[in-house]
Amino acid sequence: MTLDIQKIREDFPILQQKIYKQPLIYFDNAATTQRPRQVIDVLTRTYTEFYGNIHRAAHFLADKATLAYEETREKVRNLINAESREQIIFTKGTTESINLVAYSFGEAFIHEGDEIIVSEMEHHSNIVPWQLLAGRKGAKIIMLPINDEGRLEFEKLESLISPRTKLIAVTHVSNVLGTINPIKQIAQIAHSKNVRIFVDGAQAAAHLIINVQDLDVDFYAFSAHKMYGPNGVGVLYGKKELLEQMPPYQGGGEMISEVRFSGTTYNELPYKFEAGTPNISGVITFGAAIDYLGNIGIENAAAWETELLNYATVRLIQIAGLRVYGTQPGKSGVISFNVEGVHFFDLGTMLDKFGIAVRTGHHCADPLMEHFGIQGTVRASFAFYNTREEIDVFVEALKKIISMF
Ligand code: C6P
């Protein structure tokens, strides 16, 4: 299906404005996407029509809110083809999902001398929680390297796995390079050695069709705000046999079965991992974002984003002194680059004056920057509401800025 991009853009109020008197060009979608009216409306309706605390009260509003909250859980289950709704845990984002697993899986399964393999292209969120765990338990982090194309050297994986390896933590899509990792193959290798696999899907969930059963991953995490949904909502999927063996991450309301001073028993899945009042309006609104994305069609969105990526790449590499990082064929709609003689921060700041939003810096991926011997890059990341014309404006603005240096 060909998307009617102009019509789609009308759904996004924020895209209609001017920044410094220029039409906004929003190329920072890997950081966070914008929200369509259909999603914003549900947030408003939640607060104006059916807001109450979930799973607790006997009244109409609480019932309605509970129903809507649990409906989103079912939508997420369906979106990633999880076996059951008990395996869908709401968190506040990918980062919290990773910390939950690092703490709770770590408590149950990681012991002194154990090893955790983490790839070199990870976001800090998928490095630091494992380092904290390693520090607590006396475990070791082993790095799975990348090559200069920005591809994971996953053929080295087998030789890195030792009898002490317990888990591999890897991103599905790199937020800097756009590289899409062969998760299914990595999971096969891991499982053949009795190792578990955690996948950071923050940059994948809005761009790839995720089927956790087919990928056969043990854990999968993502954030709603990168999927045209609200911020402050994330998902953790986990295999049931593991989630059942893992202790709670946080204590509080809702995660208990019975509390006595002599001892407490815990609630069933997924509530065991959802302590306290969650982001009720956010989760309900996330349901609307999943519907919206479903109507667009993730494969349609991805096809258009790939067209934009290819178009931008062809135009950008013609600029003298411009180097693109991450050149793996078939990558996702993210393009990171530097221009010789111009600092990435200056490029980003001046692009902003043209109304163009990009991200600059290390993108929370210091080890990846170190691999390429750089401090940072400019990163343009596309969504289905971006256009070729925006890329033309972007490239021309970039050329003007470069000519000033
Ligand atoms: N990356 C970016 O500009 P949170 O913040 O919890 O929603 O997501 C963290 C995260 C984890 N993994 C990957 C691969 C990510 O890209 C991100 C978020 C944003 O690249 C903000 S730093």
Residues whose N, C-alpha, C, O or C-beta is under 5 A from the ligand:
A	BS01	C6P	A30 A31 G93 T94 T95 E96 H123 S125 T171 V173 N175 D200 A202 Q203 S223 H363 C364
